[in-house]
Amino acid sequence: MKSTAHVPPTRRRILIDPCVQSVLVRRTALYAAATAIYSLVIFLLSDVLSHPKEPVSESLLHCLDEAVFWAPGLMLLAPLFAYDLIHISNRFVGPMFRLRRELRKLSNGETVPPMFSRQGDFWADASDSFNCLREELIELRELTSDSREPATLVDTAEPNLRPALNPATTK
C-alpha cells in the first residue's frame, strides 16, 4: 500500500514572481559589471604605478590583454550564476507567491485546500500558520452561516421606523 503523505508538486516555471526575480538578476548583473570595472581599474593602476615611464595607453593595452584571459570565463559563468540565483530565489519567492494567491482566494470566500511547503523552501512555517488561519476561518464561516436567521424586511415608510433625523434639520 502506498503512503498517503502529501508530496508537494515540483515547480514548473523558472520565474515564479518575475517582478521580484528579475530585480535580483539585474542587481546581480550590476554587481558583476561593477566588479569587472573595479578589477580593470585596479589592474590599470597597478600597471601604471609599476611601470611609471610607460604611457598610460600602453598600460591600458596590457590590462586589456590580461582581461582576454578572465573575461570570457566570467561571461561563460554568468548564465550559471543567473540560473543559480533564480533557483535559490524560487525557494523564498515561491512560498510567498503561493501564500498571497491562497490568501486572495480565501478572502474572496473561495474554498482553499491546505498549503504545503516544498522540500527546501524557506518560510515553511508560513504555510503552517496559513493552515491554522484557514481552519479557524472555515469554522467561523460555518458558525456564522448556521446562526444566521432569515432577515425580515422593514417598511421604512412608517414614521416611527424611519431613522432619527438630526434635530437641527427638523425645525
Buried (B, 14 or more C-beta within 10 A) or exposed (E): EEEEEEEEEEEEEEBBBEEBBEEBBEEBBEEBEEEBEEBBEEBBEEBBEEEEEEEEEEBBEBBEEBBEEEBEEBEEEEEEBBEEBBEEBBBBBBBBBBBEEBBEEBEEEEEBEEBBBBEEBBBBEBBBEBBEEBEEBEEEEEEEEEEEEEEEEEEEEEEEEEEEEEEEEEE
